[in-house]
Amino acid sequence: MLVFEFKTYGKPQQFASIDEAIRTAQFIRNKCLRFWIDHPKASKYDLNKLCAVLAKEFPFADKLNSQARQASAERAWAAISRFHENCQKKVAGKKGFPQFQKDCRSVEYKTTGYKIADDRKSITFTDKNGIGKLRLKGTRDLNFYQPDQIKRVRLVKRADGYYVQFCISVDRTEILPATGKTIGLDVGLKSFYTDSNGLEVENPKFYRTGAVKMKRAQRLVSRKVKGSTNRVKSRIKLGKIHLKISRQRKDHAVKLARCVIRSNDLVAYEDLRVRNMVKNHCLAKSISDAGWYQFRVWLETFARVFGRVTVAVNPAYTSEECSNCGVVVKKSLSTRTHACQCGCVLDRDHNAALNILTKGIATVGHTGSSVLDTGNASGETTSI
């Protein structure tokens, strides 16, 4: 599944109609959630039937396309099913009980309610909300795909405007020649990651870099009167700063992950539980700013695309074990050099990356992978 995003342009009345459609989608999702709370045995099909009942009861809900109403019900059911799965798996801590949505920013259409122009440069929404024709601007070309391949269309509201997302059903694969290289990655805060070859990639720290502008924008928001037009403008400026930081972090993760996957047949990394790590309030902001989990997601995504192998290994004792002799050398977080009695002296992160690579190769061997023997990773499982 590919997701193409385009900036959309239209009149203020059209954007007001989009806001109304988004509020309607939020209303239907919350109504479906309330129905499930009152009737715990309700199924997904019961929520879909409720959409038709809401359309007859509330005139503004009838303006939204019928499949868009069902998509909102599916969002509620996704939260419910995730809660049930966590309860069945006995996940530690909170199970994620579904919450009512207070600030929805998107509405999703399935296969009806819109029509794409022949030149693929505009889209017209045909439901009763009156959104009408919107111009599209982006770098992607929809002419390569058939209209029946577009399974979902989303209208997304962000701080810098409105966007249209197209979810296209297509298998994205690209076979690359084997490189014969393997690599282990140890992520950190001093450097974004250190690989098993000793290469360190600088941590960009986008949040820290934009903190000055962010604090100033936040002060301007606090000084404005609540409900005033100036406060709304100040909030938009603050939202644009946060949006830029998130885009910078995503762009960095995508480009770095693509480079790593294309250059190696096997990539081993730590199976970190970031949710537990951010409980340390001294390091929570720096860990969140690094974006380790987003980097891991893109590693696995590009591994499926390019036919590579990624292995998530247990991070226990990777920093303390000697990569040369295997002896455990206790050290604190402030100790940045690994010095073993066998004479091995390495940077702490470089030693951890070597241990991660060793564990990754051992894991692949136990699962029966022949990537390292045949030099062809195209038929192997991309994540273990």
C-alpha positions as CSV (number, residue, x, y, z in Angstrom):
1,M,0.0,0.0,0.0
2,L,1.4,3.4,-1.0
3,V,0.2,6.7,0.4
4,F,0.6,9.8,-1.8
5,E,0.0,13.2,-0.3
6,F,-0.9,16.4,-2.1
7,K,-1.4,19.9,-0.9
8,T,-4.9,21.2,-1.8
9,Y,-6.1,24.6,-2.7
10,G,-9.6,26.0,-2.8
11,K,-11.9,28.8,-1.4
12,P,-12.5,29.6,2.2
13,Q,-16.0,28.2,1.9
14,Q,-14.6,24.9,0.7
15,F,-12.2,24.6,3.7
16,A,-15.2,25.4,6.0
17,S,-17.0,22.5,4.4
18,I,-14.0,20.2,5.0
19,D,-14.0,21.3,8.7
20,E,-17.7,20.4,8.9
21,A,-17.0,17.0,7.4
22,I,-14.2,16.3,9.8
23,R,-16.4,17.3,12.8
24,T,-19.1,14.9,11.5
25,A,-16.6,12.1,11.2
26,Q,-15.5,12.7,14.8
27,F,-19.2,12.8,15.9
28,I,-19.9,9.4,14.3
29,R,-16.8,7.8,15.7
30,N,-17.7,9.0,19.3
31,K,-21.3,7.8,18.9
32,C,-20.1,4.4,17.8
33,L,-17.8,4.2,20.8
34,R,-20.6,5.2,23.1
35,F,-22.8,2.5,21.6
36,W,-20.1,-0.1,22.2
37,I,-19.8,1.1,25.9
38,D,-23.5,0.7,26.4
39,H,-23.6,-2.6,24.5
40,P,-20.2,-4.4,25.1
41,K,-21.2,-7.4,22.9
42,A,-21.7,-5.2,19.8
43,S,-19.8,-6.2,16.7
44,K,-18.2,-4.3,13.9
45,Y,-21.3,-4.8,11.8
46,D,-23.5,-3.3,14.5
47,L,-21.5,-0.2,14.4
48,N,-21.9,0.0,10.6
49,K,-25.6,-0.3,11.0
50,L,-25.6,2.5,13.5
51,C,-24.2,4.8,10.8
52,A,-27.4,4.6,8.9
53,V,-29.5,5.2,12.0
54,L,-27.4,8.3,12.8
55,A,-27.8,9.6,9.3
56,K,-31.6,9.5,9.7
57,E,-31.6,11.0,13.1
58,F,-29.2,13.9,12.5
59,P,-29.4,15.9,9.2
60,F,-25.8,17.0,9.3
61,A,-24.6,13.4,9.5
62,D,-26.6,12.6,6.4
63,K,-24.6,15.1,4.4
64,L,-21.5,13.0,4.8
65,N,-21.0,10.2,2.3
66,S,-22.2,6.8,3.5
67,Q,-18.9,5.1,3.1
68,A,-17.1,7.9,4.9
69,R,-19.5,7.3,7.8
70,Q,-18.6,3.6,7.7
71,A,-14.9,4.6,7.7
72,S,-15.4,6.6,10.9
73,A,-17.1,3.6,12.5
74,E,-14.2,1.5,11.4
75,R,-11.9,3.9,13.3
76,A,-13.9,3.3,16.4
77,W,-13.8,-0.5,15.9
78,A,-10.0,-0.3,15.4
79,A,-9.6,1.2,18.9
80,I,-12.0,-1.4,20.4
81,S,-10.2,-4.4,18.7
82,R,-6.8,-3.1,19.8
83,F,-8.1,-2.9,23.4
84,H,-9.4,-6.5,23.2
85,E,-6.1,-7.8,21.8
86,N,-4.2,-6.1,24.6
87,C,-6.5,-7.7,27.2
88,Q,-6.2,-11.2,25.6
89,K,-2.4,-10.9,25.4
90,K,-2.3,-9.6,29.0
91,V,-0.2,-6.6,28.2
92,A,1.4,-5.1,31.2
93,G,0.1,-1.7,32.4
94,K,-2.8,0.1,30.9
95,K,-4.6,-1.8,28.1
96,G,-5.6,1.3,26.1
97,F,-9.3,1.6,26.7
98,P,-10.8,3.5,23.8
99,Q,-11.2,7.2,24.4
100,F,-13.6,9.8,22.9
101,Q,-11.9,11.9,20.3
102,K,-11.7,15.6,21.0
103,D,-9.6,16.9,18.1
104,C,-10.1,15.0,14.9
105,R,-8.2,16.3,11.9
106,S,-9.1,14.0,9.0
107,V,-12.0,12.4,7.3
108,E,-11.7,9.3,5.1
109,Y,-13.6,8.3,2.0
110,K,-13.5,4.8,0.6
111,T,-14.4,4.3,-3.1
112,T,-17.3,6.7,-3.5
113,G,-18.0,10.4,-2.7
114,Y,-15.3,11.8,-4.9
115,K,-14.2,11.9,-8.5
116,I,-10.6,12.5,-9.7
117,A,-10.0,14.5,-12.8
118,D,-8.6,12.9,-16.0
119,D,-5.4,14.9,-15.7
120,R,-5.1,13.9,-12.0
121,K,-4.6,17.5,-11.0
122,S,-7.9,18.1,-9.2
123,I,-10.5,16.1,-7.2
124,T,-14.2,16.8,-6.7
125,F,-16.1,15.6,-3.7
126,T,-19.7,14.8,-4.6
127,D,-21.4,14.4,-1.2
128,K,-23.8,16.9,0.4
129,N,-21.2,18.7,2.4
130,G,-20.5,21.0,-0.6
131,I,-16.7,20.7,-0.7
132,G,-16.6,20.7,-4.5
133,K,-13.5,20.8,-6.7
134,L,-10.1,21.1,-5.1
135,R,-6.8,21.6,-6.9
136,L,-3.9,19.3,-6.1
137,K,-0.2,20.1,-5.9
138,G,2.5,17.6,-5.3
139,T,5.5,15.8,-6.6
140,R,3.8,12.4,-7.1
141,D,2.2,11.3,-10.4
142,L,-1.1,9.5,-10.1
143,N,-1.2,8.8,-13.9
144,F,0.8,5.6,-13.3
145,Y,-2.1,4.0,-11.4
146,Q,-5.6,3.0,-12.3
147,P,-8.6,4.6,-10.5
148,D,-9.6,1.2,-9.2
149,Q,-6.3,1.0,-7.4
150,I,-7.1,3.9,-5.2
151,K,-8.8,2.4,-2.2
152,R,-9.0,5.3,0.2
153,V,-8.9,9.1,0.0
154,R,-8.3,11.2,3.1
155,L,-8.8,14.9,3.7
156,V,-6.2,16.0,6.4
157,K,-6.1,19.3,8.2
158,R,-2.7,20.5,9.4
159,A,-1.3,23.8,10.7
160,D,-0.1,24.9,7.3
161,G,-3.2,24.0,5.3
162,Y,-5.2,21.1,4.0
163,Y,-4.0,17.9,2.3
164,V,-5.4,15.0,0.3
165,Q,-4.0,11.5,0.8
166,F,-4.5,8.7,-1.7
167,C,-4.1,5.1,-0.5
168,I,-3.1,3.1,-3.5
169,S,-3.1,-0.7,-3.5
170,V,0.1,-1.8,-5.2
171,D,3.0,-4.1,-4.3
172,R,6.2,-2.1,-4.2
173,T,9.2,-4.4,-4.7
174,E,12.7,-3.7,-6.1
175,I,15.3,-6.4,-6.3
176,L,18.9,-5.1,-5.7
177,P,22.1,-7.1,-6.2
178,A,23.6,-8.6,-3.1
179,T,26.3,-6.5,-1.4
180,G,27.7,-9.3,0.8
181,K,27.8,-6.8,3.8
182,T,26.2,-7.1,7.2
183,I,25.9,-4.3,9.8
184,G,24.9,-3.9,13.4
185,L,23.4,-0.6,14.7
186,D,23.5,0.8,18.2
187,V,21.4,3.9,18.6
188,G,22.2,6.5,21.2
189,L,21.8,10.1,22.3
190,K,25.4,11.3,21.8
191,S,25.3,10.0,18.1
192,F,22.2,8.9,16.3
193,Y,23.7,5.5,15.8
194,T,27.1,3.8,15.7
195,D,27.5,0.9,13.4
196,S,29.7,-2.2,13.7
197,N,32.2,-0.6,11.4
198,G,32.8,2.2,13.8
199,L,31.0,4.8,11.8
200,E,29.1,7.4,13.9
201,V,26.1,9.3,12.5
202,E,25.4,12.7,14.2
203,N,22.2,13.1,16.2
204,P,20.5,16.1,14.5
205,K,18.4,17.0,17.6
206,F,15.7,18.8,15.7
207,Y,13.6,19.6,18.8
208,R,16.5,21.1,20.7
209,T,17.4,23.2,17.7
210,G,13.9,24.6,17.3
211,A,13.4,25.1,21.0
212,V,14.1,28.9,20.9
213,K,11.5,29.6,18.3
214,M,9.1,27.2,20.0
215,K,9.3,28.8,23.4
216,R,8.9,32.3,21.9
217,A,5.8,31.2,20.0
218,Q,4.4,29.5,23.1
219,R,4.8,32.7,25.1
220,L,2.9,34.6,22.4
221,V,0.0,32.1,22.6
222,S,-0.1,32.5,26.4
223,R,-0.3,36.3,26.2
224,K,-3.3,36.3,23.9
225,V,-6.9,36.3,25.2
226,K,-8.6,33.0,25.0
227,G,-11.1,32.9,22.1
228,S,-9.6,35.9,20.3
229,T,-8.5,35.9,16.7
230,N,-4.9,36.8,17.6
231,R,-4.7,33.7,19.8
232,V,-5.9,31.6,16.9
233,K,-3.1,33.1,14.7
234,S,-0.5,32.5,17.4
235,R,-1.6,28.9,17.8
236,I,-1.2,28.4,14.0
237,K,2.3,29.8,14.1
238,L,3.2,27.4,17.0
239,G,1.7,24.5,15.1
240,K,3.8,25.2,12.1
241,I,6.9,25.1,14.2
242,H,6.0,21.7,15.6
243,L,5.0,20.5,12.1
244,K,8.4,21.5,10.7
245,I,10.2,19.6,13.4
246,S,8.2,16.4,12.9
247,R,8.8,16.6,9.1
248,Q,12.5,17.1,9.6
249,R,12.7,14.1,11.9
250,K,10.8,11.9,9.5
251,D,12.9,13.1,6.5
252,H,16.1,12.2,8.4
253,A,14.8,8.8,9.4
254,V,13.6,7.9,5.8
255,K,16.8,9.0,4.1
256,L,19.1,7.3,6.6
257,A,17.1,4.0,6.7
258,R,17.0,3.8,2.9
259,C,20.8,4.3,2.7
260,V,21.4,1.6,5.3
261,I,19.1,-0.9,3.8
262,R,20.5,-0.5,0.2
263,S,24.1,-0.8,1.4
264,N,23.7,-4.0,3.4
265,D,22.2,-7.5,3.1
266,L,21.5,-7.8,6.8
267,V,20.8,-5.1,9.3
268,A,20.7,-5.9,13.1
269,Y,19.5,-3.4,15.6
270,E,18.3,-3.3,19.2
271,D,14.7,-4.3,20.0
272,L,14.2,-1.3,22.3
273,R,11.0,-0.5,24.3
274,V,10.9,3.2,23.8
275,R,7.6,3.5,25.8
276,N,9.4,2.2,28.9
277,M,12.6,4.2,28.3
278,V,10.8,7.6,28.2
279,K,9.6,7.0,31.8
280,N,13.1,8.3,32.8
281,H,12.2,12.0,33.0
282,C,15.8,13.1,32.8
283,L,16.2,11.6,29.3
284,A,12.6,11.5,28.0
285,K,12.8,14.6,25.9
286,S,16.1,13.6,24.3
287,I,14.9,10.0,23.6
288,S,11.7,11.3,22.0
289,D,13.6,13.8,19.9
290,A,15.9,11.1,18.5
291,G,13.1,9.2,16.9
292,W,14.5,5.7,17.3
293,Y,11.2,3.9,16.7
294,Q,10.4,5.8,13.6
295,F,13.9,4.9,12.2
296,R,13.2,1.3,13.0
297,V,9.8,1.3,11.2
298,W,11.4,2.7,8.1
299,L,14.2,0.2,8.2
300,E,11.7,-2.6,8.2
301,T,9.6,-0.9,5.5
302,F,12.6,-0.5,3.1
303,A,13.7,-4.1,3.9
304,R,10.4,-5.4,2.5
305,V,10.8,-3.2,-0.5
306,F,14.4,-4.1,-1.4
307,G,14.4,-7.7,-0.2
308,R,16.8,-7.3,2.7
309,V,16.8,-8.9,6.1
310,T,16.4,-6.9,9.4
311,V,16.8,-8.5,12.8
312,A,15.7,-7.0,16.1
313,V,17.9,-8.5,18.9
314,N,17.6,-8.3,22.7
315,P,19.6,-5.3,23.9
316,A,20.5,-6.9,27.2
317,Y,24.2,-6.7,28.0
318,T,25.2,-5.5,24.5
319,S,27.1,-2.6,26.0
320,E,28.8,-4.6,28.8
321,E,29.8,-7.7,27.0
322,C,33.2,-7.7,25.3
323,S,32.9,-8.2,21.6
324,N,36.3,-9.9,21.5
325,C,36.2,-12.4,24.4
326,G,32.6,-12.2,25.7
327,V,33.4,-11.2,29.3
328,V,30.9,-8.9,31.0
329,V,32.6,-5.6,31.9
330,K,30.4,-3.6,34.2
331,K,30.2,0.2,33.4
332,S,28.0,3.2,34.1
333,L,26.3,5.3,31.5
334,S,29.0,8.0,31.9
335,T,31.7,5.5,30.9
336,R,32.1,5.9,27.2
337,T,35.1,3.6,26.6
338,H,35.0,-0.2,26.7
339,A,38.3,-1.6,28.2
340,C,38.5,-5.4,28.7
341,Q,41.2,-7.5,30.4
342,C,41.8,-9.2,27.1
343,G,43.2,-6.0,25.7
344,C,40.2,-4.9,23.7
345,V,39.7,-1.1,23.9
346,L,36.8,0.3,21.9
347,D,34.2,3.0,22.1
348,R,31.2,1.9,24.1
349,D,28.8,2.2,21.3
350,H,31.1,0.5,18.8
351,N,31.5,-2.5,21.1
352,A,27.7,-2.7,21.5
353,A,27.2,-2.5,17.7
354,L,29.6,-5.5,17.2
355,N,27.6,-7.5,19.8
356,I,24.3,-6.6,18.2
357,L,25.7,-7.8,14.8
358,T,26.9,-11.1,16.3
359,K,23.5,-11.7,17.9
360,G,21.7,-10.8,14.7
361,I,23.7,-13.3,12.6
362,A,23.1,-16.0,15.3
363,T,19.4,-15.3,15.2
364,V,19.2,-15.5,11.4
365,G,21.2,-18.8,11.5
366,H,18.7,-20.3,14.0
367,T,15.7,-19.3,11.9
368,G,17.2,-21.1,8.9
369,S,18.0,-18.1,6.7
370,S,20.6,-18.6,4.0
371,V,21.2,-15.0,3.3
372,L,24.8,-15.0,4.3
373,D,25.5,-18.3,2.4
374,T,23.8,-17.6,-0.9
375,G,24.2,-13.8,-1.1
376,N,20.5,-13.4,-2.1
377,A,18.1,-11.9,0.4
378,S,15.1,-11.5,-1.9
379,G,13.2,-14.5,-0.6
380,E,13.8,-14.1,3.1
381,T,11.6,-12.8,5.9
382,T,12.3,-9.1,6.3
383,S,11.8,-8.9,10.1
384,I,12.4,-11.5,12.7
